[in-house]
């Protein structure tokens, strides 16, 4: 006895939106289905990658600046507490500017020899 299955499908799937499961008429219930590969058009993927890279750069910069500000605060308070040097507001501002430039720079810092004073 031979039965032909060409006229009707062996397994019938029904999808219920919002429920998240797929029932099968053959008595099998699929609990979960996942995408194993998702491909975007190249131009969309490129834009998404650039955005992700920009977000990572911003997050890294925020950490660098936060660390630099903490180091500058620590340096100023240590110099003041140990009475190593007494700085007026203008020299503190200059020191803060120099330290922030050095600590946040992407490239190596070149030493500069100051041949004058701030008040010349």
PyMOL commands that set and color helices and strands:
alter all, ss='L'
color gray80, all
select helices_A, chain A and resi 42-81+89-104
alter helices_A, ss='H'
color red, helices_A
select strands_A, chain A and resi 13-15+22-24+29-30
alter strands_A, ss='S'
color yellow, strands_A
deselect
rebuild
show_as cartoon
